[in-house]
């Protein structure tokens, strides 16, 4: 009888430890990239962050670098959107 109880206790402890380990891994993957980093992690890969400048009137401008090309996305306060791409 004692032998069975020890086995059940051991199996229960292993299950609890494994569940806690999986929860820790899942929460680590759900955390956002810190703001002071210049890249984000998407699908396990590093992707450069866009340099976005937002104004008080609701307009914004964003620059994304992809290799030697720069994509500039702009939205005015009235809602007009413009996207340009320049490769040097």
mmCIF file as gemmi writes it, N, C-alpha and C atoms, coordinates in Angstrom:
data_model
loop_
_atom_site.group_PDB
_atom_site.id
_atom_site.type_symbol
_atom_site.label_atom_id
_atom_site.label_alt_id
_atom_site.label_comp_id
_atom_site.label_asym_id
_atom_site.label_entity_id
_atom_site.label_seq_id
_atom_site.pdbx_PDB_ins_code
_atom_site.Cartn_x
_atom_site.Cartn_y
_atom_site.Cartn_z
_atom_site.occupancy
_atom_site.B_iso_or_equiv
_atom_site.pdbx_formal_charge
_atom_site.auth_seq_id
_atom_site.auth_asym_id
_atom_site.pdbx_PDB_model_num
ATOM 1 N N . UNK Axp A 1 ? 0.818 -1.195 0 1 0 ? 1 A 1
ATOM 2 C CA . UNK Axp A 1 ? 0 0 0 1 0 ? 1 A 1
ATOM 3 C C . UNK Axp A 1 ? 0.863 1.261 0 1 0 ? 1 A 1
ATOM 4 N N . UNK Axp A 2 ? 1.925 1.304 0.793 1 0 ? 2 A 1
ATOM 5 C CA . UNK Axp A 2 ? 2.813 2.468 0.824 1 0 ? 2 A 1
ATOM 6 C C . UNK Axp A 2 ? 3.531 2.643 -0.498 1 0 ? 2 A 1
ATOM 7 N N . UNK Axp A 3 ? 3.879 1.537 -1.127 1 0 ? 3 A 1
ATOM 8 C CA . UNK Axp A 3 ? 4.601 1.584 -2.388 1 0 ? 3 A 1
ATOM 9 C C . UNK Axp A 3 ? 3.734 2.229 -3.48 1 0 ? 3 A 1
ATOM 10 N N . UNK Axp A 4 ? 2.473 1.928 -3.508 1 0 ? 4 A 1
ATOM 11 C CA . UNK Axp A 4 ? 1.558 2.504 -4.484 1 0 ? 4 A 1
ATOM 12 C C . UNK Axp A 4 ? 1.403 4.001 -4.235 1 0 ? 4 A 1
ATOM 13 N N . UNK Axp A 5 ? 1.289 4.411 -2.983 1 0 ? 5 A 1
ATOM 14 C CA . UNK Axp A 5 ? 1.122 5.824 -2.648 1 0 ? 5 A 1
ATOM 15 C C . UNK Axp A 5 ? 2.35 6.635 -3.053 1 0 ? 5 A 1
ATOM 16 N N . UNK Axp A 6 ? 3.534 6.101 -2.87 1 0 ? 6 A 1
ATOM 17 C CA . UNK Axp A 6 ? 4.762 6.805 -3.248 1 0 ? 6 A 1
ATOM 18 C C . UNK Axp A 6 ? 4.83 6.976 -4.762 1 0 ? 6 A 1
ATOM 19 N N . UNK Axp A 7 ? 4.432 5.962 -5.507 1 0 ? 7 A 1
ATOM 20 C CA . UNK Axp A 7 ? 4.448 6.055 -6.958 1 0 ? 7 A 1
ATOM 21 C C . UNK Axp A 7 ? 3.462 7.128 -7.434 1 0 ? 7 A 1
ATOM 22 N N . UNK Axp A 8 ? 2.282 7.141 -6.856 1 0 ? 8 A 1
ATOM 23 C CA . UNK Axp A 8 ? 1.293 8.143 -7.236 1 0 ? 8 A 1
ATOM 24 C C . UNK Axp A 8 ? 1.781 9.55 -6.889 1 0 ? 8 A 1
ATOM 25 N N . UNK Axp A 9 ? 2.412 9.703 -5.745 1 0 ? 9 A 1
ATOM 26 C CA . UNK Axp A 9 ? 2.943 10.994 -5.332 1 0 ? 9 A 1
ATOM 27 C C . UNK Axp A 9 ? 4.039 11.446 -6.292 1 0 ? 9 A 1
ATOM 28 N N . UNK Axp A 10 ? 4.902 10.534 -6.692 1 0 ? 10 A 1
ATOM 29 C CA . UNK Axp A 10 ? 5.977 10.856 -7.618 1 0 ? 10 A 1
ATOM 30 C C . UNK Axp A 10 ? 5.42 11.24 -8.996 1 0 ? 10 A 1
ATOM 31 N N . UNK Axp A 11 ? 4.451 10.495 -9.484 1 0 ? 11 A 1
ATOM 32 C CA . UNK Axp A 11 ? 3.836 10.8 -10.781 1 0 ? 11 A 1
ATOM 33 C C . UNK Axp A 11 ? 3.133 12.162 -10.726 1 0 ? 11 A 1
ATOM 34 N N . UNK Axp A 12 ? 2.458 12.44 -9.644 1 0 ? 12 A 1
ATOM 35 C CA . UNK Axp A 12 ? 1.781 13.736 -9.486 1 0 ? 12 A 1
ATOM 36 C C . UNK Axp A 12 ? 2.77 14.893 -9.468 1 0 ? 12 A 1
ATOM 37 N N . UNK Axp A 13 ? 3.897 14.719 -8.774 1 0 ? 13 A 1
ATOM 38 C CA . UNK Axp A 13 ? 4.915 15.777 -8.708 1 0 ? 13 A 1
ATOM 39 C C . UNK Axp A 13 ? 5.522 16.029 -10.085 1 0 ? 13 A 1
ATOM 40 N N . UNK Axp A 14 ? 5.771 14.978 -10.84 1 0 ? 14 A 1
ATOM 41 C CA . UNK Axp A 14 ? 6.324 15.131 -12.192 1 0 ? 14 A 1
ATOM 42 C C . UNK Axp A 14 ? 5.321 15.849 -13.09 1 0 ? 14 A 1
ATOM 43 N N . UNK Axp A 15 ? 4.054 15.525 -12.977 1 0 ? 15 A 1
ATOM 44 C CA . UNK Axp A 15 ? 3.022 16.166 -13.8 1 0 ? 15 A 1
ATOM 45 C C . UNK Axp A 15 ? 2.906 17.659 -13.48 1 0 ? 15 A 1
ATOM 46 N N . UNK Axp A 16 ? 2.947 18.01 -12.206 1 0 ? 16 A 1
ATOM 47 C CA . UNK Axp A 16 ? 2.847 19.414 -11.807 1 0 ? 16 A 1
ATOM 48 C C . UNK Axp A 16 ? 4.064 20.19 -12.312 1 0 ? 16 A 1
ATOM 49 N N . UNK Axp A 17 ? 5.24 19.598 -12.191 1 0 ? 17 A 1
ATOM 50 C CA . UNK Axp A 17 ? 6.467 20.26 -12.653 1 0 ? 17 A 1
ATOM 51 C C . UNK Axp A 17 ? 6.429 20.47 -14.164 1 0 ? 17 A 1
ATOM 52 N N . UNK Axp A 18 ? 5.977 19.478 -14.913 1 0 ? 18 A 1
ATOM 53 C CA . UNK Axp A 18 ? 5.897 19.598 -16.366 1 0 ? 18 A 1
ATOM 54 C C . UNK Axp A 18 ? 4.888 20.666 -16.774 1 0 ? 18 A 1
ATOM 55 N N . UNK Axp A 19 ? 3.757 20.711 -16.107 1 0 ? 19 A 1
ATOM 56 C CA . UNK Axp A 19 ? 2.732 21.71 -16.425 1 0 ? 19 A 1
ATOM 57 C C . UNK Axp A 19 ? 3.253 23.119 -16.16 1 0 ? 19 A 1
ATOM 58 N N . UNK Axp A 20 ? 3.979 23.3 -15.072 1 0 ? 20 A 1
ATOM 59 C CA . UNK Axp A 20 ? 4.543 24.613 -14.76 1 0 ? 20 A 1
ATOM 60 C C . UNK Axp A 20 ? 5.594 25.008 -15.791 1 0 ? 20 A 1
ATOM 61 N N . UNK Axp A 21 ? 6.37 24.053 -16.264 1 0 ? 21 A 1
ATOM 62 C CA . UNK Axp A 21 ? 7.375 24.331 -17.287 1 0 ? 21 A 1
ATOM 63 C C . UNK Axp A 21 ? 6.751 24.762 -18.597 1 0 ? 21 A 1
ATOM 64 N N . UNK Axp A 22 ? 5.699 24.103 -19.017 1 0 ? 22 A 1
ATOM 65 C CA . UNK Axp A 22 ? 5.017 24.479 -20.255 1 0 ? 22 A 1
ATOM 66 C C . UNK Axp A 22 ? 4.376 25.859 -20.137 1 0 ? 22 A 1
ATOM 67 N N . UNK Axp A 23 ? 3.821 26.183 -18.984 1 0 ? 23 A 1
ATOM 68 C CA . UNK Axp A 23 ? 3.208 27.494 -18.788 1 0 ? 23 A 1
ATOM 69 C C . UNK Axp A 23 ? 4.255 28.599 -18.852 1 0 ? 23 A 1
ATOM 70 N N . UNK Axp A 24 ? 5.441 28.339 -18.323 1 0 ? 24 A 1
ATOM 71 C CA . UNK Axp A 24 ? 6.509 29.327 -18.361 1 0 ? 24 A 1
ATOM 72 C C . UNK Axp A 24 ? 6.969 29.583 -19.786 1 0 ? 24 A 1
ATOM 73 N N . UNK Axp A 25 ? 7.118 28.545 -20.577 1 0 ? 25 A 1
ATOM 74 C CA . UNK Axp A 25 ? 7.533 28.694 -21.975 1 0 ? 25 A 1
ATOM 75 C C . UNK Axp A 25 ? 6.484 29.459 -22.765 1 0 ? 25 A 1
ATOM 76 N N . UNK Axp A 26 ? 5.222 29.159 -22.554 1 0 ? 26 A 1
ATOM 77 C CA . UNK Axp A 26 ? 4.144 29.834 -23.284 1 0 ? 26 A 1
ATOM 78 C C . UNK Axp A 26 ? 4.093 31.316 -22.928 1 0 ? 26 A 1
ATOM 79 N N . UNK Axp A 27 ? 4.283 31.66 -21.668 1 0 ? 27 A 1
ATOM 80 C CA . UNK Axp A 27 ? 4.233 33.066 -21.283 1 0 ? 27 A 1
ATOM 81 C C . UNK Axp A 27 ? 5.452 33.816 -21.796 1 0 ? 27 A 1
ATOM 82 N N . UNK Axp A 28 ? 6.595 33.159 -21.914 1 0 ? 28 A 1
ATOM 83 C CA . UNK Axp A 28 ? 7.795 33.816 -22.433 1 0 ? 28 A 1
ATOM 84 C C . UNK Axp A 28 ? 7.632 34.14 -23.912 1 0 ? 28 A 1
ATOM 85 N N . UNK Axp A 29 ? 6.912 33.325 -24.657 1 0 ? 29 A 1
ATOM 86 C CA . UNK Axp A 29 ? 6.717 33.575 -26.076 1 0 ? 29 A 1
ATOM 87 C C . UNK Axp A 29 ? 5.662 34.641 -26.319 1 0 ? 29 A 1
ATOM 88 N N . UNK Axp A 30 ? 4.796 34.892 -25.37 1 0 ? 30 A 1
ATOM 89 C CA . UNK Axp A 30 ? 3.714 35.852 -25.55 1 0 ? 30 A 1
ATOM 90 C C . UNK Axp A 30 ? 4.133 37.278 -25.178 1 0 ? 30 A 1
ATOM 91 N N . UNK Axp A 31 ? 5.313 37.447 -24.567 1 0 ? 31 A 1
ATOM 92 C CA . UNK Axp A 31 ? 5.745 38.776 -24.162 1 0 ? 31 A 1
ATOM 93 C C . UNK Axp A 31 ? 6.135 39.616 -25.372 1 0 ? 31 A 1
ATOM 94 N N . UNK Axp A 32 ? 5.788 40.914 -25.357 1 0 ? 32 A 1
ATOM 95 C CA . UNK Axp A 32 ? 6.181 41.773 -26.48 1 0 ? 32 A 1
ATOM 96 C C . UNK Axp A 32 ? 7.674 42.103 -26.416 1 0 ? 32 A 1
ATOM 97 N N . UNK Axp A 33 ? 8.222 42.482 -27.556 1 0 ? 33 A 1
ATOM 98 C CA . UNK Axp A 33 ? 9.612 42.897 -27.631 1 0 ? 33 A 1
ATOM 99 C C . UNK Axp A 33 ? 9.751 44.234 -26.902 1 0 ? 33 A 1
ATOM 100 N N . UNK Axp A 34 ? 10.79 44.433 -26.095 1 0 ? 34 A 1
ATOM 101 C CA . UNK Axp A 34 ? 10.969 45.717 -25.395 1 0 ? 34 A 1
ATOM 102 C C . UNK Axp A 34 ? 11.016 46.895 -26.373 1 0 ? 34 A 1
ATOM 103 N N . UNK Axp A 35 ? 10.543 48.048 -25.933 1 0 ? 35 A 1
ATOM 104 C CA . UNK Axp A 35 ? 10.424 49.213 -26.798 1 0 ? 35 A 1
ATOM 105 C C . UNK Axp A 35 ? 11.765 49.752 -27.274 1 0 ? 35 A 1
ATOM 106 N N . UNK Axp A 36 ? 12.82 49.588 -26.49 1 0 ? 36 A 1
ATOM 107 C CA . UNK Axp A 36 ? 14.102 50.164 -26.886 1 0 ? 36 A 1
ATOM 108 C C . UNK Axp A 36 ? 14.879 49.281 -27.864 1 0 ? 36 A 1
ATOM 109 N N . UNK Axp A 37 ? 14.362 48.142 -28.26 1 0 ? 37 A 1
ATOM 110 C CA . UNK Axp A 37 ? 15.009 47.282 -29.255 1 0 ? 37 A 1
ATOM 111 C C . UNK Axp A 37 ? 14.619 47.756 -30.646 1 0 ? 37 A 1
ATOM 112 N N . UNK Axp A 38 ? 15.486 47.545 -31.632 1 0 ? 38 A 1
ATOM 113 C CA . UNK Axp A 38 ? 15.193 48.008 -32.982 1 0 ? 38 A 1
ATOM 114 C C . UNK Axp A 38 ? 14.59 46.912 -33.852 1 0 ? 38 A 1
ATOM 115 N N . UNK Axp A 39 ? 14.137 45.821 -33.252 1 0 ? 39 A 1
ATOM 116 C CA . UNK Axp A 39 ? 13.49 44.762 -34.015 1 0 ? 39 A 1
ATOM 117 C C . UNK Axp A 39 ? 12.416 44.091 -33.172 1 0 ? 39 A 1
ATOM 118 N N . UNK Axp A 40 ? 11.501 43.402 -33.859 1 0 ? 40 A 1
ATOM 119 C CA . UNK Axp A 40 ? 10.462 42.605 -33.221 1 0 ? 40 A 1
ATOM 120 C C . UNK Axp A 40 ? 10.702 41.152 -33.58 1 0 ? 40 A 1
ATOM 121 N N . UNK Axp A 41 ? 10.15 40.245 -32.808 1 0 ? 41 A 1
ATOM 122 C CA . UNK Axp A 41 ? 10.256 38.828 -33.12 1 0 ? 41 A 1
ATOM 123 C C . UNK Axp A 41 ? 8.892 38.357 -33.609 1 0 ? 41 A 1
ATOM 124 N N . UNK Axp A 42 ? 8.837 37.949 -34.885 1 0 ? 42 A 1
ATOM 125 C CA . UNK Axp A 42 ? 7.61 37.448 -35.493 1 0 ? 42 A 1
ATOM 126 C C . UNK Axp A 42 ? 7.911 36.106 -36.111 1 0 ? 42 A 1
ATOM 127 N N . UNK Axp A 43 ? 7.143 35.098 -35.756 1 0 ? 43 A 1
ATOM 128 C CA . UNK Axp A 43 ? 7.345 33.731 -36.247 1 0 ? 43 A 1
ATOM 129 C C . UNK Axp A 43 ? 8.757 33.228 -35.947 1 0 ? 43 A 1
ATOM 130 N N . UNK Axp A 44 ? 9.306 33.65 -34.822 1 0 ? 44 A 1
ATOM 131 C CA . UNK Axp A 44 ? 10.625 33.197 -34.403 1 0 ? 44 A 1
ATOM 132 C C . UNK Axp A 44 ? 11.774 33.866 -35.13 1 0 ? 44 A 1
ATOM 133 N N . UNK Axp A 45 ? 11.482 34.893 -35.926 1 0 ? 45 A 1
ATOM 134 C CA . UNK Axp A 45 ? 12.525 35.589 -36.676 1 0 ? 45 A 1
ATOM 135 C C . UNK Axp A 45 ? 12.554 37.059 -36.281 1 0 ? 45 A 1
ATOM 136 N N . UNK Axp A 46 ? 13.742 37.669 -36.375 1 0 ? 46 A 1
ATOM 137 C CA . UNK Axp A 46 ? 13.878 39.082 -36.075 1 0 ? 46 A 1
ATOM 138 C C . UNK Axp A 46 ? 13.463 39.906 -37.288 1 0 ? 46 A 1
ATOM 139 N N . UNK Axp A 47 ? 12.534 40.826 -37.071 1 0 ? 47 A 1
ATOM 140 C CA . UNK Axp A 47 ? 12.019 41.701 -38.122 1 0 ? 47 A 1
ATOM 141 C C . UNK Axp A 47 ? 12.261 43.138 -37.664 1 0 ? 47 A 1
ATOM 142 N N . UNK Axp A 48 ? 12.887 43.987 -38.493 1 0 ? 48 A 1
ATOM 143 C CA . UNK Axp A 48 ? 13.145 45.37 -38.065 1 0 ? 48 A 1
ATOM 144 C C . UNK Axp A 48 ? 11.859 46.104 -37.731 1 0 ? 48 A 1
ATOM 145 N N . UNK Axp A 49 ? 11.906 46.876 -36.643 1 0 ? 49 A 1
ATOM 146 C CA . UNK Axp A 49 ? 10.759 47.683 -36.259 1 0 ? 49 A 1
ATOM 147 C C . UNK Axp A 49 ? 10.652 48.884 -37.184 1 0 ? 49 A 1
ATOM 148 N N . UNK Axp A 50 ? 9.455 49.344 -37.382 1 0 ? 50 A 1
ATOM 149 C CA . UNK Axp A 50 ? 9.223 50.535 -38.186 1 0 ? 50 A 1
ATOM 150 C C . UNK Axp A 50 ? 9.455 51.762 -37.307 1 0 ? 50 A 1
ATOM 151 N N . UNK Axp A 51 ? 10.032 52.787 -37.902 1 0 ? 51 A 1
ATOM 152 C CA . UNK Axp A 51 ? 10.208 54.052 -37.188 1 0 ? 51 A 1
ATOM 153 C C . UNK Axp A 51 ? 8.965 54.89 -37.428 1 0 ? 51 A 1
ATOM 154 N N . UNK Axp A 52 ? 8.036 54.879 -36.471 1 0 ? 52 A 1
ATOM 155 C CA . UNK Axp A 52 ? 6.766 55.588 -36.635 1 0 ? 52 A 1
ATOM 156 C C . UNK Axp A 52 ? 6.762 56.831 -35.761 1 0 ? 52 A 1
ATOM 157 N N . UNK Axp A 53 ? 6.354 57.934 -36.372 1 0 ? 53 A 1
ATOM 158 C CA . UNK Axp A 53 ? 6.203 59.193 -35.666 1 0 ? 53 A 1
ATOM 159 C C . UNK Axp A 53 ? 4.744 59.584 -35.765 1 0 ? 53 A 1
ATOM 160 N N . UNK Axp A 54 ? 4.066 59.643 -34.622 1 0 ? 54 A 1
ATOM 161 C CA . UNK Axp A 54 ? 2.651 60.01 -34.594 1 0 ? 54 A 1
ATOM 162 C C . UNK Axp A 54 ? 2.512 61.44 -34.084 1 0 ? 54 A 1
ATOM 163 N N . UNK Axp A 55 ? 1.63 62.185 -34.702 1 0 ? 55 A 1
ATOM 164 C CA . UNK Axp A 55 ? 1.386 63.574 -34.318 1 0 ? 55 A 1
ATOM 165 C C . UNK Axp A 55 ? 0.088 63.683 -33.525 1 0 ? 55 A 1
ATOM 166 N N . UNK Axp A 56 ? -0.083 64.813 -32.855 1 0 ? 56 A 1
ATOM 167 C CA . UNK Axp A 56 ? -1.261 65.022 -32.014 1 0 ? 56 A 1
ATOM 168 C C . UNK Axp A 56 ? -2.554 65.07 -32.826 1 0 ? 56 A 1
ATOM 169 N N . UNK Axp A 57 ? -2.48 65.485 -34.087 1 0 ? 57 A 1
ATOM 170 C CA . UNK Axp A 57 ? -3.69 65.579 -34.906 1 0 ? 57 A 1
ATOM 171 C C . UNK Axp A 57 ? -4.13 64.242 -35.486 1 0 ? 57 A 1
ATOM 172 N N . UNK Axp A 58 ? -3.402 63.169 -35.204 1 0 ? 58 A 1
ATOM 173 C CA . UNK Axp A 58 ? -3.767 61.84 -35.679 1 0 ? 58 A 1
ATOM 174 C C . UNK Axp A 58 ? -2.995 61.39 -36.908 1 0 ? 58 A 1
ATOM 175 N N . UNK Axp A 59 ? -2.196 62.269 -37.481 1 0 ? 59 A 1
ATOM 176 C CA . UNK Axp A 59 ? -1.396 61.88 -38.638 1 0 ? 59 A 1
ATOM 177 C C . UNK Axp A 59 ? -0.14 61.146 -38.165 1 0 ? 59 A 1
ATOM 178 N N . UNK Axp A 60 ? 0.434 60.356 -39.058 1 0 ? 60 A 1
ATOM 179 C CA . UNK Axp A 60 ? 1.661 59.64 -38.71 1 0 ? 60 A 1
ATOM 180 C C . UNK Axp A 60 ? 2.486 59.365 -39.951 1 0 ? 60 A 1
ATOM 181 N N . UNK Axp A 61 ? 3.752 59.076 -39.72 1 0 ? 61 A 1
ATOM 182 C CA . UNK Axp A 61 ? 4.705 58.733 -40.781 1 0 ? 61 A 1
ATOM 183 C C . UNK Axp A 61 ? 5.554 57.583 -40.266 1 0 ? 61 A 1
ATOM 184 N N . UNK Axp A 62 ? 5.735 56.586 -41.123 1 0 ? 62 A 1
ATOM 185 C CA . UNK Axp A 62 ? 6.46 55.381 -40.716 1 0 ? 62 A 1
ATOM 186 C C . UNK Axp A 62 ? 7.462 55.007 -41.8 1 0 ? 62 A 1
ATOM 187 N N . UNK Axp A 63 ? 8.68 54.669 -41.384 1 0 ? 63 A 1
ATOM 188 C CA . UNK Axp A 63 ? 9.712 54.232 -42.323 1 0 ? 63 A 1
ATOM 189 C C . UNK Axp A 63 ? 10.137 52.822 -41.96 1 0 ? 63 A 1
ATOM 190 N N . UNK Axp A 64 ? 10.124 51.925 -42.962 1 0 ? 64 A 1
ATOM 191 C CA . UNK Axp A 64 ? 10.52 50.535 -42.77 1 0 ? 64 A 1
ATOM 192 C C . UNK Axp A 64 ? 11.659 50.24 -43.734 1 0 ? 64 A 1
ATOM 193 N N . UNK Axp A 65 ? 12.767 49.741 -43.208 1 0 ? 65 A 1
ATOM 194 C CA . UNK Axp A 65 ? 13.906 49.423 -44.052 1 0 ? 65 A 1
ATOM 195 C C . UNK Axp A 65 ? 13.905 47.927 -44.352 1 0 ? 65 A 1
ATOM 196 N N . UNK Axp A 66 ? 14.027 47.588 -45.638 1 0 ? 66 A 1
ATOM 197 C CA . UNK Axp A 66 ? 14.09 46.197 -46.088 1 0 ? 66 A 1
ATOM 198 C C . UNK Axp A 66 ? 15.279 46.082 -47.026 1 0 ? 66 A 1
ATOM 199 N N . UNK Axp A 67 ? 16.404 45.643 -46.511 1 0 ? 67 A 1
ATOM 200 C CA . UNK Axp A 67 ? 17.618 45.567 -47.319 1 0 ? 67 A 1
ATOM 201 C C . UNK Axp A 67 ? 18.093 46.96 -47.658 1 0 ? 67 A 1
ATOM 202 N N . UNK Axp A 68 ? 18.254 47.271 -48.943 1 0 ? 68 A 1
ATOM 203 C CA . UNK Axp A 68 ? 18.686 48.607 -49.352 1 0 ? 68 A 1
ATOM 204 C C . UNK Axp A 68 ? 17.5 49.496 -49.706 1 0 ? 68 A 1
ATOM 205 N N . UNK Axp A 69 ? 16.289 49.031 -49.496 1 0 ? 69 A 1
ATOM 206 C CA . UNK Axp A 69 ? 15.081 49.801 -49.815 1 0 ? 69 A 1
ATOM 207 C C . UNK Axp A 69 ? 14.423 50.327 -48.546 1 0 ? 69 A 1
ATOM 208 N N . UNK Axp A 70 ? 13.78 51.479 -48.693 1 0 ? 70 A 1
ATOM 209 C CA . UNK Axp A 70 ? 13.044 52.088 -47.585 1 0 ? 70 A 1
ATOM 210 C C . UNK Axp A 70 ? 11.614 52.324 -48.043 1 0 ? 70 A 1
ATOM 211 N N . UNK Axp A 71 ? 10.655 51.829 -47.282 1 0 ? 71 A 1
ATOM 212 C CA . UNK Axp A 71 ? 9.238 52.055 -47.551 1 0 ? 71 A 1
ATOM 213 C C . UNK Axp A 71 ? 8.732 53.112 -46.58 1 0 ? 71 A 1
ATOM 214 N N . UNK Axp A 72 ? 8.16 54.175 -47.106 1 0 ? 72 A 1
ATOM 215 C CA . UNK Axp A 72 ? 7.622 55.256 -46.287 1 0 ? 72 A 1
ATOM 216 C C . UNK Axp A 72 ? 6.105 55.206 -46.379 1 0 ? 72 A 1
ATOM 217 N N . UNK Axp A 73 ? 5.463 55.078 -45.223 1 0 ? 73 A 1
ATOM 218 C CA . UNK Axp A 73 ? 4 55.053 -45.151 1 0 ? 73 A 1
ATOM 219 C C . UNK Axp A 73 ? 3.564 56.3 -44.398 1 0 ? 73 A 1
ATOM 220 N N . UNK Axp A 74 ? 2.602 57.026 -44.962 1 0 ? 74 A 1
ATOM 221 C CA . UNK Axp A 74 ? 2.131 58.259 -44.343 1 0 ? 74 A 1
ATOM 222 C C . UNK Axp A 74 ? 0.606 58.288 -44.33 1 0 ? 74 A 1
ATOM 223 N N . UNK Axp A 75 ? 0.054 58.805 -43.255 1 0 ? 75 A 1
ATOM 224 C CA . UNK Axp A 75 ? -1.39 59.027 -43.172 1 0 ? 75 A 1
ATOM 225 C C . UNK Axp A 75 ? -1.602 60.428 -42.611 1 0 ? 75 A 1
ATOM 226 N N . UNK Axp A 76 ? -2.428 61.197 -43.303 1 0 ? 76 A 1
ATOM 227 C CA . UNK Axp A 76 ? -2.7 62.56 -42.854 1 0 ? 76 A 1
ATOM 228 C C . UNK Axp A 76 ? -3.828 62.553 -41.825 1 0 ? 76 A 1
ATOM 229 N N . UNK Axp A 77 ? -4.06 63.703 -41.236 1 0 ? 77 A 1
ATOM 230 C CA . UNK Axp A 77 ? -5.122 63.831 -40.236 1 0 ? 77 A 1
ATOM 231 C C . UNK Axp A 77 ? -6.495 63.624 -40.857 1 0 ? 77 A 1
ATOM 232 N N . UNK Axp A 78 ? -6.625 63.871 -42.154 1 0 ? 78 A 1
ATOM 233 C CA . UNK Axp A 78 ? -7.913 63.685 -42.832 1 0 ? 78 A 1
ATOM 234 C C . UNK Axp A 78 ? -8.133 62.244 -43.273 1 0 ? 78 A 1
ATOM 235 N N . UNK Axp A 79 ? -7.122 61.381 -43.126 1 0 ? 79 A 1
ATOM 236 C CA . UNK Axp A 79 ? -7.281 59.976 -43.448 1 0 ? 79 A 1
ATOM 237 C C . UNK Axp A 79 ? -6.681 59.551 -44.775 1 0 ? 79 A 1
ATOM 238 N N . UNK Axp A 80 ? -6.025 60.463 -45.459 1 0 ? 80 A 1
ATOM 239 C CA . UNK Axp A 80 ? -5.385 60.115 -46.733 1 0 ? 80 A 1
ATOM 240 C C . UNK Axp A 80 ? -4.129 59.304 -46.456 1 0 ? 80 A 1
ATOM 241 N N . UNK Axp A 81 ? -3.973 58.213 -47.189 1 0 ? 81 A 1
ATOM 242 C CA . UNK Axp A 81 ? -2.836 57.298 -46.984 1 0 ? 81 A 1
ATOM 243 C C . UNK Axp A 81 ? -1.956 57.304 -48.225 1 0 ? 81 A 1
ATOM 244 N N . UNK Axp A 82 ? -0.645 57.369 -48.009 1 0 ? 82 A 1
ATOM 245 C CA . UNK Axp A 82 ? 0.297 57.352 -49.12 1 0 ? 82 A 1
ATOM 246 C C . UNK Axp A 82 ? 1.466 56.442 -48.739 1 0 ? 82 A 1
ATOM 247 N N . UNK Axp A 83 ? 1.853 55.594 -49.673 1 0 ? 83 A 1
ATOM 248 C CA . UNK Axp A 83 ? 2.983 54.69 -49.448 1 0 ? 83 A 1
ATOM 249 C C . UNK Axp A 83 ? 3.955 54.822 -50.609 1 0 ? 83 A 1
ATOM 250 N N . UNK Axp A 84 ? 5.216 55.1 -50.295 1 0 ? 84 A 1
ATOM 251 C CA . UNK Axp A 84 ? 6.241 55.199 -51.321 1 0 ? 84 A 1
ATOM 252 C C . UNK Axp A 84 ? 7.399 54.287 -50.966 1 0 ? 84 A 1
ATOM 253 N N . UNK Axp A 85 ? 8.101 53.847 -52.01 1 0 ? 85 A 1
ATOM 254 C CA . UNK Axp A 85 ? 9.235 52.935 -51.807 1 0 ? 85 A 1
ATOM 255 C C . UNK Axp A 85 ? 10.406 53.466 -52.613 1 0 ? 85 A 1
ATOM 256 N N . UNK Axp A 86 ? 11.562 53.544 -51.944 1 0 ? 86 A 1
ATOM 257 C CA . UNK Axp A 86 ? 12.744 54.036 -52.627 1 0 ? 86 A 1
ATOM 258 C C . UNK Axp A 86 ? 13.889 53.084 -52.354 1 0 ? 86 A 1
ATOM 259 N N . UNK Axp A 87 ? 14.599 52.719 -53.412 1 0 ? 87 A 1
ATOM 260 C CA . UNK Axp A 87 ? 15.744 51.821 -53.302 1 0 ? 87 A 1
ATOM 261 C C . UNK Axp A 87 ? 16.978 52.542 -53.805 1 0 ? 87 A 1
ATOM 262 N N . UNK Axp A 88 ? 17.973 52.653 -52.957 1 0 ? 88 A 1
ATOM 263 C CA . UNK Axp A 88 ? 19.217 53.344 -53.32 1 0 ? 88 A 1
ATOM 264 C C . UNK Axp A 88 ? 20.31 52.36 -53.667 1 0 ? 88 A 1
